[in-house]
Amino acid sequence: MNYPALATLSGCVLLLASAAAQTKPASWTTPSASEINAVYPEVESLYFDFHRAPELAMHEQQTAAKLADRVKAMGYEVTTGVGGTGVVAVLRNGKGPPVLLRTDMDALPIAEETGLSFASHVVVKSDSGTSIPVMHACGHDIHMSSWVGTAKLMATNRDRWRGTLVLIGQPAEETGEGAAAMIKDGLLTRFPKPDFALAIHDSAVQPVGQIGFTPGYALAAADSVDITIFGKGGHGGRPQNTIDPVVIAARTVLVLQTIVSRENNPFDPVGTIHGGTKNSIIPGEVKLQLTVRTYKPEVRKRVLASIERVAKGEAMASVLDQADDSSVGPPCARGT
């Protein structure tokens, strides 16, 4: 079966070849299709393994160990625990540019419903004790297995390139904290600082077997915004004695969409909404979780300011709605 990992593996090799070729020896040749196909069964098997056993952000202990063990056996200098669970593998191969290839490692809190023979059935406990299903729904399993396949091809073809190859396994890409943690832990000072930093991502847009690229921006910067709307809870049969945060949240969500459609052009900013425990109860608070995608620092600043403005404005509007009822206190919205 032709899985996306084959194209991803080919893409990794071609990217590294392009960077390393700046100081290529006269006999330089990239690995052939037959050489890539030869390592593919191992890559595919590893892909299945990663998919069956996903781990959440900053908990990638077993995932990191698998990556580290594989590349260490190939002759790489391996350091683990960088920025928590991060992996750094270095292969020095003479004078030439230092090139970095990165893979992400973490999975998502999603229950898999694919029915595949290698589907994830992993369920973990959160810090609060609730059960959370886990799966690789963003392709990090493909990225990691292709990363290992690329490491093997580069290690077994050292006569075809010169330079220093730095491979990193980055934790917590989904939560945004992994890259910062690795840099804070000395990624760019303890290890060779790259002239080129490369990363790839699988895409549901590209047909299987094709490699895509784009000039300029390919993906946006991402911010996560949490908003808690506080009202006054009570019985659903007496809504006049409450300030319903669900209604405020609904208005807030609708107005937030105008940031997208009328003020800027990021992706859809609303991710989740949670509030209440029972049909007949008006809750005391509602939580919104937003994702914000922007391409320019000034747009990012404006979008985040607009979200704060909208959240506070809708809360204030509810204060005016209830101004004639002294028994009802003012609502508020607080975000991070």
N, C-alpha and C positions, 0 to 999 in steps of 0.2 A: 504494500500500500504506500502511496506517495504522500508522506506527511510534510507539513511546512518546515520542519527542522532541516530538511535537505537544502532548500533554498536559503534558509537562514545561515546554515553552515557555509554554503558557497559565498554568501554575502560577507561573512566575517573574513574568510580567507582573502577575498578580493580587496576588501578595505585595508587589511594589513599589508597585503602585497603592494598596494599603491603607495602606502606610506614608507615602507621599508625600501622600496625600489629607488628611492632618492639617492641611495648609496649602493645600489645593487652591484654585485660582481658581474663580470662579463657574461657568465654562463646563466644569468638569472632566468628562471622559468617559473611560472606559477604552477601549483599542483593541478594536475589534469583532472578531468571529470572522473576518469577511472580511479584515480587515487582518492578523490573525495567519496566516491561510491564505496570504496573499499572500507572506509572507516564508518560509513553510515549505519550499518547494523548495530555497532556499539553505541552510536549516538542515539539511535531510535530506542534501544533498550534502556538507556539512561533517561531518556525523555519519559518513557512509561513509568520508570521508577520515581522520578521527581513528581510526576502527576499524581501517582497513587499516594504519596506521602508529603503533602504540602505543609508548610509551617508559616505562621503569621509573622508580621513585622517584629523584629528584634528578638524573635524566638527561633531563628533559623539554625539552631545548633547542629542537627543531623544533616541538614542540607549543606551547610558550610563544610562539615567534616567530609562529606562525599566529594565535594569539589576539591578540597585540599588534598585528600588522599590520592585522587586521580592525577592531579598535576604534579604532585611530589614524586610519584612513581615515574614520571616522564623526565625528571631531572631539573625541575623548577625549584628555586629557592622560595619556600612557602612560609608565610606568616599568617597566623590565624588570630582571631579576637580583635581585629582592628576596628575601632569604633563600635565595639560590642560583639557582633558575630561576623564582621567583615573578613574577607580573605584577600591576601595579596600574594601573587606568584610572579617571580621575576626570572627571566631567562636571558642571560648575557651572551651575546654572540658576536663579539668583535666590535670594531668601530662603526658607528652608525647611529641613526636617530633613535631615541627612546620613544616607543609607541605604546599607548595604553588601550586596552580593550576591556570594556566593562560589561558585566551582566548583573541584573537584579536577581534577587533570590526569594523574596517573600510572596506569599499567596494572599487570598482575600477571604473575608468571612462570608462565604456564600455556600449554600448547599448545592452539590452537583446533581443534576437531573438528566445527564446525557445518556445514561444507560450503557456507556462504553464498558468494555471488559476491564479496562484499566482505570475506571472512574475512582475518584476519591470518596472514601467513606469516613474520613477523619472528622472527629468532633473533639473540641478542646473546651476547657473551662476558662472563662474570663476571670479577671481579677475580682469581679463581684460574685463569682460562683455560677453564673449562667452558662449553659451549653452553647457553643458556637461551632457551626459546621465550617469547614475550610476546604477551598479548592483553588487550583491554579486556573483562574478565569481571565488572566491578562497576558498569558504567553510566557511568563518567566521560566516555566519548565522548558519551553523551546529554546529560550535564550541561553539557559545554563547548559543544556546538552550540546548546543552548537558551540558554545564557548569551550567546552571540553574537547570537542572534535577539532576545533581550530587549534587549540593548544597542542594536540597530538600531531597535527599536520605540520605546524611550525617547528616543533621539536624534532621531528624525523626528517625535516628538509632544511637543516641548518646550513647546508652548503649552498643554498640558493638565496640567502639573504644575510645582511649584516646589521647589527644594532642591538638594542635591548628591548625585549618585549615584557611589558608589565600587564598582567591580567588581574583584574579585581572582581571579586564577588561582593556586590553592595547589598547590605541589608536594608530593610524598611524603605523601599522605594514608594510603596503605596501610601505610607504615612508622611513621607517627605523628610524624615529625620536621618535616614541612613547615610546619605552623601555628606551632610554636615558633620555627622559623628565621625566618619572616617577622616575627613580633612582635619577636624579638631584633634584627632589622634595621630596626626603626623603623616598622612598619606603622601603629601607633596614634599615632605622634608626627610622622612625616614627611608623613603624609597626613591628610585630615579624619577625625576620630574619629567613628564612626557613632553615632547615637541608636538605630538598629535594625540588627541584623546578621542577614541571611537566608541560608538555604541549603536546598536541596531534595535529594531522593534518589529515584531511580527505585525501583520496588518490583515484585517478581514476584507480590505478593499482590493488588495492585489490578488490575482488568481494564483492558485497553488503552482509553485515552480518558477514564479517570476520574482525578480528583485526590483524594488522601486527606490528611487531617490528623488530629492527635490532641492532646487537651489533656494537659499534663504531658510526661513523657519520651516521646520517640519512639524514640530509640536510646540505647544504653548507652555508658559510657566503656570504653575498651579498653586492656588491658595485654598485652604480649608477654613471655612468660617462657621462658628457655632453661635447660634442666637437662642437665648432663652427668653420667652415672653411670659411675664408674670401677671396674672390677673387675680381674681378672687373666685375660688371654686364654690360650688354649691349644688343643690338638687336641680335636675333637669326640669322639674315641674315648676320651679320658681326662678326662672332665668333672670327676672328683673332684679333679684337680690344679689346677682353675681356680676363679675366682669369676665366674660368668656374669652379666655386666651386663644381658643380654637378659632373663633371668629376673627380676632386680631391677627392670628397667624395666617388665616386664609386671605385677608386683605393684604397682608405683608407680602405673601407669595405673589399675588397678582401684580402688585406694584413693582416688585423686584424684577418681574419680566420686562418692565418698561426700561430698565437699565440696559437690558440686552437689545431691545428693539428700537429704543429711541435715543440712548445716550452713548453706547459703545457697541462693540461687536465681539464680545467674548462668547464662549459656549454657554449653554444653559446653566445658570448659577445655582439652581435649587436641587439638592440631593435627597434628603429625607425629612420627614416631619413626624414627630411623636408627641402624643398627648392623651391623657385620660386612661382609665382602666375599665370603665363600664358604661353601657349605653345611657343610663339614667343620671350619670354624674358629670357635672361640668368641672373639668380639672382646674387646678390652681395655676398650672403652668404648661406651656408647650415648648418643645425644643425643635429648632430647625437646624439642619446641617446643610451647608452650601459648599459647592465647589466652584471656584472662579478661575477661568483660563484667560490669560492675556499674553500679548506679544511684546508690549512696550512698557517700560517702567512707569511712564506718566499715565498710561491707561490703567495700569494696575492700581496706582495710587487713587485715581479718580473713581474707579469701580468700587474699591473698598470703602472710600468715603461715602459714596452714594448708598451703599448697603447700610451703613451706619445711619445715614440720614433717613432712609426709608423706615428702618426698624423703629427709631426713636419717634419719627413723625406719626406712624400708625399708633404707637402707644399713647402719644399725646392726644391724638384724635379721640381715643377711647376715654381719656380723662374728660374731654369736653362733652362726650355723649352722656356721661354719668354725672355731670356737674350739678344736676338738680337733686341728686340723691346723696345726702350726707352720710348714709350708712355704708357707702361703697368707697373704698379707698382707691387711690390712683394706681393704674397698672404701670409697668415699665418693661423695657426691653434691654437686655444686657448681652453683649456679644464678645467673642474672642476671635 
